[in-house]
Amino acid sequence: MSKELAFTDDNDVVKYLDTTTAFNLALTADGVAFDLTNAKSILVKIANDDGYIMQQTIDLTTVTSPLGGTLSFPINQDIMNTLVPDDYDIEVWVTMNDGTQAIFPSDGTLGFSIEENLMSDTGEVIPVITLNDFKQQFDDLSSQMENAVHNVQKGDKGDKGDTGTGLEIKDKVSSVSNLPSTANEGDGYLVGEELYVWVNGAWKDCGPLQGPKGDQGIQGNTGTGVSSTTIQYQISNSATTAPTGTWSNNIVATTTTNPYLWMKATLNYTDDTTKDFYLVSQKGDKGDTGATGATGPIGPQGPVGAGLVVKGTVNDASQLPTTGNQEGYCYFVGTDLYVWDAGTWKNCGSVSPDLSKYVTVTDLNNGLSTKVTDNKDGTEQLNGVKVQPFNKLSDTIGGRNLLINTAQLNDWKVCLDETSNISDTYLGLNIYQTNAHYGGERIFWSYLAPKLKANTNYVMSEYVRNTSPTTSANIGMFENDANTGNPSGIVYNKYGFSKTLPPNSGWTRISVIINIASFPTNTIGKLRFENCTNLTDGYVQFAGLKFEQGSVATDWTPAPEDKVNVSDMRKPANDVAGIEEVNAKQDKLTITPADDSKVAHLSGANNFDTVPTVKNNPLLLASSFPSDLARTGSDQEFTGKNTFDTAPIDKTTGHPYITKDSVPAVPDTLADTTKDANFTGKLQKSGIDAATTTDVNNTINTAVSPLNTNTNWTSLNVDSSQTENSDWEPSTTNLQYRIYNSTLYLTGQYIMLGNGGNSSHNSTTLFQLSSDITSKISFPSTNKFPIGILQALAQQASMFMISLTSDGKITCVTNPYDLNVTYGASMAGGFINAAIPLNL
């Protein structure tokens, strides 16, 4: 069967660093579209004239026409980070569900090109080679150059040249663009330190102009040396982006998921600075099975091989040890790597970040440094995406699920108010689905609030999926009473979430950090992620709800209250006898009654021919004990002395009793704990002075004195100069702010009333903050901060952003007139919750 591979649109060229392009490929077999319905995985493998370079996995969810055998191969950032302008060949490897594999095309390869842009660096990508291969190629090139130099023959003496034109330096300019457009032959100008001379009608750069050797300068500062070297390893699924996990001091075996082995060499300098160098390697693809060769003769046993072991660093090659070395021992001399091989030290060259000639990345170190950018606002830019990094000083990870019944979803009265309504599961978790607005798995505040602490970070997370093939679904976070619309009364430090799920989104886990400032006396309502879109051809599905303490969401786990003893459930049902089976076997038992005269009775007297025994020890009769034996169950009076080799132990406290003579005399200075005592000396515990109440109060007053004094909440009124009174609901509209720990906190709610009767009702301003507060805020380039969401109560769900602008106005995207006329809503409800740092 012939397998063909072609571009569907004849587009086989892309500009270097253009990551918006994708190659559209068609797979056919004997001229008929290849069916990708049962494909398990699809790989696009890339090579150039020097050999195999990399592979890219095609996301099966992007194959929109599996029966048509077409797919899209995106040219993303990872590919552009790996490849340089050049011509390349590709193959498509398709692995089916039954384990078979098809390679397209079956004859030759399909080519594409990356063209240079105006900023391109020239070069080529070559496959990864071994250290021995590199050394051999370097030695061969060195020998060729040496032979070429030795074999150059001296030529005949040339004719005497013409008299040259003199050189006259006319002036000095700041740049080449400032040179005169014409000049006389031999005229010279200095551009910086470079000498430019007018020769044959054009300016020629003659290099830097160097004067006579100057006086010796003063001695410089002592240079920085390498004090030690640390070598660590980690595996990753990327050959271009350094892993961010935990580095190991030992080599880690690669896996199918993480096929790349990274080595990080950290040079520790004498000035307490460090520099990291990275090496990356990959196990090659398994080759075809070769033909069986003839059996060769048994050779002599060779020496035991050795890997590379970095032993340390020295400042100079003369300091390398000459004894006690083994094959594979390595030392860093500066950045050069020296390896002990065949009884001598061999310099294998500089181990530096510039690996563009030896690995499949243009410049690994520079590439890594440009992928992650500090945004100076607590976030980072990772490959163009804004992310929140893990902060070891502030972020915490919890793990204990505070919610019960999150796997079964079969109880709607205690913790959650919705039960599973379909038979499907996800990761073994029951699912609740809804296509209605406001639907979602809700948590009773009455259950959750008593388990929470104020001013503490918590994370709520849940698996969600949109099954609609045509409509995106908006997911929001709400905490009010779903029946009455009244808020719960909780005051938040941190709150708010929104996300859009595309059609057929697949399962994803969403999370939000919640920090509560205070709880009301009676907490009502329900907290939840909820669907904000009415769907007609699909559902939003929820599973695996989790609420945990911390600032980083973790995978779903059940609450400890939900766990069962697995060992008690392991026996199969056919190994356990039922009640009917036990009763049936009772009728078939043959029982011989015992001789009643030989049976001991629990009541009445029993006469035994011999003394009864317990575990072969005879029982003592009451008549066997002496009459003056002390009874431990009643008070006893001892008339004689009792001596003990060791002091008796009090069974309650575990402390030994002491005799009267052992009790020390009570000193006159002993403090009476029932009365005030004046200590003339210092009080200490474990050698440390104890603090008095005065000491503690002084310390607290000193510590809190630098803090802001405005820690109480201040209410703002709706700005009536901007907004008509008929445009908002006064009984449920409020906004409070406070400044605490150099942070402005805003919380409140806003009910906007739709007003389509007069187009003049178009003000978007809600509240006004004073300039003495906004002047201390560093606003972004947009001159506004998003601080809340306004949701229209209409047939079609619409959400609008509430923002704080640099002039102190708190505004909404829409206004009462547009709310009624454009969106058909009589009202909209919004929540405001934000924390903004201040420059105090």
C-alpha positions in Angstrom: 0.0 0.0 0.0 1.4 3.4 -1.1 1.1 6.2 1.5 1.3 9.8 0.4 1.8 13.1 2.3 1.1 16.5 0.8 0.2 20.1 1.7 -3.5 20.9 1.2 -2.8 24.5 0.2 0.7 24.3 -1.3 2.0 26.5 1.5 5.4 25.1 2.5 7.3 28.2 3.5 7.3 30.2 6.8 9.3 33.2 7.9 11.7 32.7 10.9 10.1 33.4 14.3 6.6 33.7 12.7 4.6 31.5 15.2 1.1 32.3 13.6 1.6 29.9 10.7 0.4 26.2 10.5 1.1 23.7 7.7 -2.1 21.9 6.6 -1.3 18.3 5.7 -3.3 15.6 3.8 -2.6 11.9 4.4 -3.7 9.4 1.7 -3.2 5.7 1.1 -3.3 4.6 -2.6 -4.9 8.0 -3.3 -7.7 7.6 -0.8 -8.0 9.8 2.4 -6.5 7.9 5.3 -9.0 7.4 8.2 -7.6 8.9 11.4 -10.7 8.0 13.5 -8.9 5.2 15.4 -5.5 7.1 15.7 -3.9 6.8 19.1 -1.1 9.3 18.5 0.3 11.4 15.6 3.9 12.6 15.5 5.5 14.9 13.0 9.3 14.2 12.7 11.7 16.8 11.4 15.2 16.4 9.9 17.6 18.3 7.6 20.5 17.2 5.5 22.6 16.5 8.6 20.0 14.1 10.2 17.1 13.9 12.6 16.4 17.0 14.7 13.1 16.8 16.6 9.5 15.6 16.7 6.2 17.4 17.4 3.1 15.7 18.8 -0.2 16.6 17.1 -3.1 17.2 19.6 -5.8 14.8 18.4 -8.5 17.2 19.5 -7.4 19.6 16.7 -8.0 16.9 14.0 -11.4 18.2 12.9 -11.7 15.9 9.9 -10.4 12.5 10.8 -12.3 10.8 8.0 -10.7 13.2 5.5 -7.2 12.4 6.7 -6.3 16.0 7.2 -4.5 17.7 10.1 -2.9 21.0 11.0 0.8 21.1 12.0 1.3 24.5 13.9 4.7 26.2 13.8 4.8 27.2 17.4 7.4 28.8 19.7 9.1 25.5 20.6 9.8 24.8 16.9 11.1 28.3 16.2 13.3 28.1 19.3 14.8 24.8 17.9 15.1 25.5 14.1 16.9 28.2 12.2 16.4 29.3 8.6 17.0 26.3 6.4 15.3 23.6 4.3 13.7 20.7 6.3 12.1 17.3 5.6 9.1 15.9 7.5 7.4 12.5 8.0 4.1 11.9 9.8 4.0 8.8 12.1 0.5 7.6 13.0 0.1 5.0 15.8 -3.4 3.3 15.8 -5.3 2.0 18.7 -4.5 -1.6 17.8 -0.7 -0.9 18.0 0.0 -0.7 14.3 2.0 2.2 12.9 1.8 4.0 9.5 4.6 6.4 8.2 3.7 9.0 5.6 5.0 9.3 2.9 6.1 5.7 2.2 8.5 7.0 -0.5 10.8 9.9 0.4 9.9 12.8 2.6 7.9 16.1 2.3 9.9 19.3 2.5 9.3 22.7 3.9 11.5 25.9 4.3 12.1 28.5 7.0 13.2 31.8 5.4 15.2 34.4 7.1 13.6 37.6 8.4 15.4 41.0 8.6 16.7 40.2 12.1 17.7 36.5 11.4 21.1 35.1 12.5 22.5 32.7 9.9 23.4 29.2 10.8 22.2 25.6 10.8 20.8 23.1 13.2 22.7 19.8 13.4 21.8 16.7 15.3 23.2 16.0 18.8 26.6 14.3 18.7 28.5 12.4 21.4 31.6 13.9 23.1 33.9 11.3 21.4 32.4 12.2 17.9 32.9 15.9 18.6 36.6 15.4 19.7 37.3 13.2 16.6 35.8 15.8 14.2 37.7 18.6 16.0 41.0 16.6 15.8 40.4 15.9 12.1 39.7 19.5 11.3 42.8 20.6 13.2 45.0 18.2 11.3 43.6 19.4 8.0 44.3 23.0 8.8 47.8 22.2 10.0 48.6 20.3 6.8 47.2 23.2 4.7 49.4 25.8 6.4 52.6 23.7 6.1 52.0 23.0 2.4 51.5 26.6 1.4 54.4 27.5 -1.0 56.0 30.9 -1.3 55.1 32.7 -4.6 57.2 34.9 -6.8 58.0 38.5 -5.8 55.5 40.9 -7.2 56.0 44.2 -9.1 56.5 47.4 -7.3 53.2 49.1 -6.7 52.2 52.7 -7.6 52.9 55.5 -5.2 50.0 55.7 -2.8 47.9 58.7 -1.8 48.6 60.3 1.5 46.2 60.0 4.5 44.8 63.1 6.1 42.4 62.8 9.1 39.9 65.5 8.6 37.6 65.2 11.6 35.7 63.0 14.0 32.0 62.1 13.7 29.6 60.2 16.0 28.3 57.7 13.5 28.8 56.4 9.9 25.6 58.1 8.8 27.3 61.5 9.6 30.2 60.9 7.2 30.3 63.4 4.2 28.6 62.1 1.1 31.8 62.8 -0.9 35.5 63.5 -0.2 39.0 63.6 -1.7 41.0 60.4 -2.1 42.9 59.8 1.2 40.6 61.9 3.4 40.0 60.2 6.7 37.4 60.5 9.5 37.2 58.9 12.9 33.9 57.2 13.8 34.4 56.5 17.5 37.7 54.6 17.5 37.2 53.3 13.9 39.2 55.0 11.0 37.2 55.5 7.8 39.1 56.5 4.6 37.7 57.7 1.2 39.0 55.2 -1.4 37.8 54.8 -5.0 34.7 56.9 -4.4 33.5 55.2 -1.2 34.3 55.1 2.6 36.3 52.1 3.7 36.5 51.0 7.4 40.2 50.6 8.2 39.6 49.3 11.7 40.4 50.9 15.1 43.1 53.6 15.2 45.6 52.6 17.9 48.1 55.0 19.3 51.5 54.3 21.0 51.6 52.1 24.1 50.6 54.2 27.2 51.9 54.1 30.7 51.1 51.1 32.8 47.8 51.6 34.6 47.2 51.1 38.3 46.7 47.5 39.5 43.1 46.4 39.2 40.9 44.6 41.7 41.6 40.9 42.5 39.7 38.8 40.0 36.9 36.4 40.9 37.7 32.7 40.9 35.7 29.6 41.0 35.4 28.2 44.6 33.4 25.0 43.9 31.1 23.3 41.3 27.7 21.7 41.8 26.4 19.1 39.3 22.7 18.2 39.3 20.3 16.3 37.1 16.6 16.4 36.1 14.5 14.9 33.4 12.0 16.9 31.3 9.7 16.7 28.3 11.3 19.7 26.6 14.8 20.0 25.0 14.7 23.8 25.0 13.1 25.0 28.2 15.0 24.2 31.4 12.9 22.2 33.9 11.7 24.0 37.0 11.3 20.9 39.2 13.6 19.4 41.9 17.2 18.8 40.8 18.9 15.6 41.9 22.5 15.1 42.7 22.4 11.7 41.0 21.7 10.9 37.3 17.9 10.3 36.8 16.7 7.7 34.2 14.6 9.2 31.4 11.0 8.0 30.7 8.7 8.0 27.8 6.9 11.1 29.2 10.2 12.9 30.0 12.8 11.7 27.4 15.3 14.5 27.9 18.1 14.4 30.6 19.2 17.9 31.7 22.5 18.5 33.6 23.0 21.8 35.5 26.6 22.7 36.3 26.6 25.5 38.9 29.9 27.4 39.2 30.2 29.0 42.7 32.5 32.0 42.6 34.7 33.4 45.4 32.5 36.6 45.4 29.5 34.5 46.5 27.9 34.7 43.0 26.9 31.7 40.9 26.5 30.9 37.2 24.4 28.0 35.9 25.4 26.1 32.7 23.0 23.5 31.1 23.6 20.4 29.0 20.7 18.5 27.5 20.7 15.0 26.0 18.1 12.6 24.6 18.0 8.9 24.0 17.7 8.4 20.3 14.8 6.7 18.5 15.1 2.9 18.3 16.5 2.0 14.9 15.5 -0.8 12.6 16.6 -4.3 13.5 19.8 -5.1 11.7 20.7 -8.3 10.0 22.4 -10.9 12.3 26.1 -10.9 11.8 28.5 -13.7 12.0 29.7 -14.7 15.4 33.1 -13.3 16.1 35.9 -14.7 18.2 35.8 -14.1 21.9 38.1 -11.3 22.7 40.1 -10.6 25.9 38.2 -9.1 28.8 38.4 -5.3 28.7 38.7 -2.8 31.5 35.6 -1.7 33.5 34.1 1.4 31.8 33.4 4.6 33.7 31.0 7.4 33.3 31.9 11.1 33.8 32.2 12.1 37.4 32.8 15.8 38.1 35.2 15.9 41.1 35.5 19.7 41.5 37.2 22.8 40.1 40.8 24.2 40.0 42.0 27.6 38.9 44.7 26.3 36.5 45.4 23.1 34.6 48.7 22.8 36.5 46.7 22.2 39.7 45.0 19.0 38.3 45.8 16.0 40.5 48.3 13.6 39.0 47.6 10.6 41.2 44.5 8.7 42.4 42.6 9.4 39.2 40.2 7.0 37.5 38.8 6.8 34.0 36.0 9.4 33.6 37.1 11.7 36.4 36.4 15.4 35.4 37.4 18.8 36.7 36.4 22.3 35.6 39.3 24.7 34.9 37.4 27.9 34.6 34.7 26.8 32.1 36.9 24.2 30.4 36.1 20.6 31.1 39.1 18.3 31.7 38.5 14.5 31.5 41.0 11.8 32.7 41.3 9.5 29.7 44.0 6.8 29.0 46.2 8.1 31.8 46.2 11.8 31.0 44.0 14.9 31.3 42.3 15.9 28.1 40.7 19.3 27.6 37.3 18.7 26.1 36.7 22.4 25.6 34.5 25.1 27.2 31.2 24.0 28.7 29.4 27.3 28.1 25.8 28.4 27.4 26.7 28.9 23.7 25.8 25.4 22.4 24.3 26.4 19.1 26.9 24.5 17.1 26.5 21.2 19.0 22.8 20.9 20.0 19.5 21.7 18.5 19.0 25.1 20.0 20.4 28.4 18.7 21.6 29.7 22.1 20.4 27.7 25.0 21.4 30.1 27.8 20.1 33.2 26.1 17.0 31.4 25.1 16.2 30.4 28.6 16.8 33.9 29.9 14.4 35.5 27.4 11.6 33.0 27.9 10.9 34.1 31.5 10.5 37.9 32.2 9.8 39.5 35.6 6.8 41.8 35.2 7.7 43.6 38.4 4.1 43.1 39.7 4.3 39.7 41.3 3.8 37.8 37.9 6.1 36.5 35.2 5.9 36.3 31.4 6.5 32.7 30.4 6.7 32.1 26.7 4.5 35.1 26.2 1.9 34.0 28.8 1.4 35.9 32.1 1.7 33.4 35.0 1.7 33.6 38.8 4.9 31.9 40.0 5.1 29.9 43.2 6.4 32.1 46.0 8.2 30.1 48.7 7.9 32.9 51.2 4.1 33.4 50.9 2.5 30.6 48.9 1.4 27.5 50.8 0.1 24.1 49.8 -2.7 22.4 51.8 -4.1 19.2 50.5 -6.9 18.3 53.0 -10.3 18.6 51.4 -12.7 20.4 53.8 -15.7 19.2 51.8 -17.4 15.8 52.2 -19.3 13.7 49.7 -17.5 15.3 46.7 -16.9 12.0 45.0 -20.4 10.5 45.4 -22.6 13.6 45.2 -25.4 11.7 46.7 -26.4 14.0 49.7 -27.9 17.4 49.2 -28.6 18.4 52.8 -25.3 18.7 54.7 -22.4 20.0 52.6 -23.5 20.2 48.9 -26.9 21.0 47.6 -26.8 19.2 44.2 -26.7 15.4 43.6 -25.2 13.6 40.6 -27.7 13.6 37.8 -26.0 11.4 35.1 -24.4 7.9 35.2 -21.1 9.0 33.6 -18.0 9.6 35.8 -14.7 11.4 35.4 -11.6 9.9 37.1 -14.0 7.8 39.2 -15.9 10.9 40.4 -19.7 11.3 39.9 -20.8 14.2 37.7 -23.4 17.0 38.1 -24.3 18.7 34.8 -26.5 21.6 33.9 -27.4 23.7 30.8 -29.2 26.4 32.8 -27.9 29.8 33.9 -26.8 29.9 37.6 -26.4 26.1 37.7 -23.5 24.5 39.5 -22.4 22.3 42.5 -23.0 24.6 45.5 -21.5 24.6 49.0 -23.6 25.5 52.0 -22.0 28.3 53.9 -23.6 27.0 57.0 -21.3 23.9 56.6 -18.1 25.5 55.4 -17.9 28.8 57.3 -17.3 27.2 60.8 -14.2 25.4 59.3 -12.5 28.5 58.0 -10.2 31.1 59.6 -10.2 34.8 58.8 -7.3 36.4 56.9 -6.2 33.0 55.7 -5.7 31.8 52.1 -8.0 29.0 50.8 -8.2 27.4 47.3 -11.5 26.2 45.7 -11.0 24.0 42.7 -13.2 21.8 40.5 -13.1 19.8 37.2 -15.3 21.4 34.5 -16.2 20.6 30.9 -18.4 22.2 28.2 -20.0 19.5 26.0 -21.8 22.0 23.6 -20.3 21.7 20.1 -21.3 25.2 19.1 -21.4 27.6 22.1 -18.8 28.8 24.6 -19.7 28.7 28.2 -18.8 31.3 30.8 -17.9 30.1 34.3 -18.2 32.5 37.2 -17.9 32.4 41.0 -20.8 33.5 43.2 -21.5 33.3 46.9 -24.9 34.8 47.5 -28.2 33.1 48.3 -29.3 31.6 45.0 -33.0 31.8 46.0 -33.3 35.3 47.3 -30.2 36.9 45.6 -29.1 38.3 48.9 -25.4 38.4 49.6 -23.9 36.1 52.3 -22.6 39.1 54.4 -19.0 37.9 54.2 -16.3 40.5 53.8 -13.5 39.3 51.5 -9.8 40.2 51.2 -9.5 38.2 48.0 -12.4 36.9 45.9 -13.5 36.6 42.2 -13.2 34.3 39.2 -14.3 34.0 35.6 -13.3 31.7 32.8 -14.7 30.9 29.3 -14.9 27.3 28.2 -14.8 26.9 24.4 -17.1 24.4 22.6 -16.2 20.8 23.3 -13.6 22.1 25.8 -12.6 18.8 27.3 -12.1 18.5 31.1 -10.0 21.1 32.8 -9.4 22.0 36.5 -10.2 25.6 37.5 -9.2 27.2 40.8 -9.5 30.4 42.7 -7.9 31.8 45.9 -10.3 33.0 48.6 -9.3 35.1 51.7 -12.0 36.2 54.1 -11.7 39.3 56.3 -14.7 38.6 58.5 -17.9 36.5 58.8 -21.4 37.7 59.8 -23.1 36.2 62.9 -25.4 34.1 60.7 -23.8 33.1 57.3 -26.4 32.3 54.6 -26.2 31.4 51.0 -24.0 29.0 49.0 -20.6 29.3 47.5 -20.0 27.8 44.0 -18.5 27.9 40.5 -21.6 28.2 38.3 -22.6 28.2 34.6 -23.3 31.7 33.3 -24.6 30.6 29.9 -27.9 29.1 28.8 -26.9 26.1 26.5 -29.3 24.5 24.1 -27.2 21.7 22.7 -24.9 20.7 25.5 -24.1 20.9 29.2 -21.5 22.3 31.6 -20.4 19.3 33.7 -18.8 19.6 37.2 -16.8 17.0 39.2 -14.2 16.7 42.0 -15.0 19.8 44.0 -12.3 20.6 46.5 -11.8 23.4 49.2 -8.4 23.4 50.9 -6.2 25.7 53.0 -3.3 27.2 51.1 -2.6 29.3 48.0 -1.8 26.5 45.5 -4.5 24.2 44.2 -3.7 20.4 44.4 -5.3 17.4 42.8 -8.6 16.2 44.1 -8.6 14.0 47.2 -11.5 12.9 49.4 -12.1 14.3 52.8 -10.7 12.0 55.6 -14.3 11.6 56.7 -15.2 10.0 53.3 -12.4 7.3 53.4 -13.1 3.7 54.2 -10.8 0.9 55.4 -9.9 -0.7 52.1 -8.6 -3.9 53.8 -12.1 -4.6 55.1 -13.5 -4.5 51.6 -11.1 -6.8 49.8 -12.9 -10.2 50.2 -15.1 -11.0 47.2 -18.8 -11.5 47.9 -18.7 -15.3 47.2 -16.2 -15.7 50.1 -18.6 -14.3 52.7 -21.4 -16.5 54.1 -24.9 -15.0 54.1 -27.4 -15.2 57.0 -29.5 -17.8 55.2 -26.4 -20.0 54.6 -25.4 -19.8 58.3 -29.0 -20.7 59.5 -29.1 -23.6 57.1 -25.9 -25.1 58.4 -27.0 -24.9 62.0 -29.7 -27.6 61.4 -27.0 -30.1 60.2 -24.7 -29.8 63.2 -24.5 -32.8 65.6 -24.2 -31.6 69.2 -23.5 -33.9 72.2 -24.7 -32.4 75.5 -22.0 -32.1 78.3 -22.2 -34.0 81.6 -23.8 -31.4 83.8 -22.1 -32.9 86.9 -18.8 -32.0 85.5 -19.6 -28.5 84.3 -18.7 -25.5 86.4 -21.7 -23.2 87.0 -21.5 -19.4 87.3 -24.0 -19.4 90.1 -24.1 -21.7 93.2 -21.3 -23.7 94.7 -18.9 -25.9 92.7 -16.8 -28.6 94.2 -13.6 -29.7 92.5 -11.7 -32.9 93.2 -8.4 -31.1 92.5 -7.3 -27.5 92.6 -8.3 -25.7 89.4 -5.5 -24.2 87.3 -5.2 -21.3 85.0 -2.6 -21.7 82.3 -1.2 -24.7 84.3 -0.9 -22.5 87.5 -3.0 -23.6 90.5 -5.5 -21.1 91.8 -4.9 -19.9 95.4 -7.7 -20.4 97.9 -8.8 -17.6 100.2 -7.8 -19.7 103.2 -4.2 -19.8 101.8 -3.7 -16.0 102.4 -2.4 -14.7 105.8 -4.9 -12.9 108.0 -2.8 -9.6 108.1 -2.6 -9.3 104.3 -3.2 -5.7 103.2 -6.2 -5.2 100.9 -5.6 -2.6 98.1 -9.3 -1.9 97.8 -9.8 -0.5 101.3 -8.0 1.6 103.9 -5.3 -0.3 105.9 -3.4 0.6 109.0 0.2 -0.6 109.2 1.4 -1.2 112.7 4.9 -2.3 111.7 7.6 -1.0 109.4 7.6 -1.8 105.7 10.9 -1.5 103.9 11.4 -1.4 100.1 14.5 -1.8 98.0 13.2 0.9 95.7 10.7 3.7 96.3 7.1 2.8 95.4 5.7 4.4 92.2 2.5 6.4 92.0 0.6 4.7 89.2 -1.3 8.0 88.3 1.7 10.3 88.0 4.5 7.7 87.5 6.5 9.5 90.1 8.2 7.7 93.1 7.0 8.4 96.6 9.5 10.1 99.0 9.9 9.6 102.8 9.2 12.3 105.3 12.9 12.8 105.8 13.4 13.4 102.1 11.0 16.4 102.0 13.2 19.6 102.0 12.5 22.4 104.4 10.3 25.3 103.0 12.5 28.5 102.7 11.2 31.8 103.9 11.6 33.3 100.4 9.3 30.7 98.7 6.6 32.5 96.7 2.9 31.9 97.6 1.1 31.4 94.3 -2.2 32.6 95.8 -0.8 36.0 96.6 1.1 38.8 94.8 4.8 38.4 95.1 7.5 41.0 94.5 10.6 39.5 92.9 13.7 41.5 93.6 15.7 39.3 91.2 15.1 38.5 87.5 12.7 35.7 86.3 14.2 33.3 83.8 13.2 30.2 81.8 16.0 28.0 80.4 18.5 30.8 81.1 16.4 33.4 79.2 14.9 36.5 81.0 11.0 36.3 81.2 9.2 39.4 79.9 6.8 41.4 82.1 3.5 42.8 80.9 5.1 46.2 80.6 7.9 44.7 78.4 5.3 43.0 76.1 3.2 46.1 75.8 6.3 48.2 74.9 7.4 45.7 72.3 4.0 45.6 70.7 3.7 49.4 70.6 7.1 49.7 69.0 6.3 47.0 66.4 3.0 48.4 65.3 3.9 52.1 65.3 5.1 52.1 61.6 1.8 50.5 60.4 -0.9 52.5 58.7 -3.5 53.8 61.1 -6.4 53.7 58.7 -7.4 50.0 59.3 -11.1 50.6 59.6 -13.6 50.3 56.7 -14.8 53.6 55.2 -18.0 53.7 53.2 -18.4 55.5 49.9 -21.7 56.9 48.6 -22.8 56.6 45.0 -21.5 59.7 43.1 -24.9 61.4 42.5 -23.2 64.2 40.5 -22.5 61.5 37.8 -25.3 59.0 38.3 -29.1 59.6 38.5 -30.8 58.3 41.7 -33.2 56.3 39.6 -30.3 54.3 38.0 -29.3 52.3 41.1 -30.9 50.5 44.0 -29.9 52.3 47.2 -30.8 49.5 49.7 -28.5 46.9 48.1 -25.7 49.2 46.7 -22.7 49.9 48.9 -18.9 50.2 48.7 -16.3 50.1 51.6 -12.6 50.6 51.5 -9.7 50.4 53.9 -5.9 50.7 53.8 -4.0 48.1 55.7 -0.3 47.0 55.4 0.2 49.4 52.4 -2.7 47.8 50.5 -6.0 49.3 49.4 -8.9 46.9 49.9 -12.2 47.4 48.2 -15.4 45.4 48.7 -19.1 46.0 48.0 -21.9 45.4 45.6 -23.8 47.4 43.0 -27.4 47.0 41.7 -27.8 49.0 38.4 -31.4 49.6 37.2 -31.9 49.6 33.5 -33.3 52.9 32.2 -34.2 53.0 28.5 -36.6 55.9 28.7 -33.9 58.6 28.4 -30.7 58.4 26.5 -29.1 60.9 28.9 -28.9 58.1 31.5 -25.5 57.1 30.1 -23.2 57.7 33.0 -20.8 54.8 33.8 -19.4 56.3 37.0 -20.5 54.6 40.2 -18.3 55.9 43.0 -15.4 58.4 43.4 -12.2 57.8 45.4 -10.1 60.8 46.6 -6.9 61.7 44.8 -4.8 61.3 48.0 -5.5 57.6 47.6 -5.2 57.2 43.8 -2.0 59.2 43.8 -0.3 56.4 45.7 -1.3 53.7 43.2 0.9 52.7 40.3 -1.6 52.2 37.5 -0.8 50.1 34.4 -0.6 51.5 30.9 -4.4 51.2 30.6 -4.8 53.6 33.6 -7.3 51.3 35.3 -7.5 48.3 37.5 -10.3 45.7 37.1 -12.0 45.4 40.6 -15.3 43.6 40.0 -17.9 42.1 37.6 -21.5 43.4 36.8 -23.9 40.7 35.4 -27.0 41.7 33.5 -30.2 39.8 34.4 -31.5 39.1 30.9 -32.4 36.2 28.6 -28.8 36.3 27.2 -26.2 36.4 29.9 -23.9 39.4 29.7 -21.0 40.3 32.1 -19.3 43.7 32.3 -16.1 44.8 34.0 -16.0 47.3 36.9 -12.8 49.2 37.1 -10.9 51.8 39.2 -9.4 54.5 36.9 -6.4 56.7 37.6 -8.6 59.7 38.3 -10.3 57.9 41.1 -13.6 57.0 39.3 -15.1 53.6 39.8 -16.8 52.9 36.5 -18.6 50.1 34.6 -18.3 49.2 30.9 -22.1 49.6 30.4 -24.6 52.3 31.7 -28.3 52.2 32.6 -29.5 53.3 29.2 -27.5 50.6 27.2 -28.3 48.0 29.9 -32.0 48.3 29.0 -31.9 49.2 25.3 -29.0 47.1 24.1 -29.1 44.1 26.4 -32.8 44.0 27.3 -32.1 43.9 31.0 -34.2 45.6 33.7 -31.3 45.4 36.2 -27.8 44.1 36.8 -26.0 42.9 39.9 -22.4 43.3 40.5 -19.7 42.5 43.1 -16.6 44.6 43.9 -13.7 42.9 45.6 -10.0 43.9 45.1 -6.7 44.4 46.8 -4.3 47.0 45.3 -0.8 47.8 46.6 0.0 51.4 47.5 3.2 53.3 47.3 3.4 54.5 51.0 
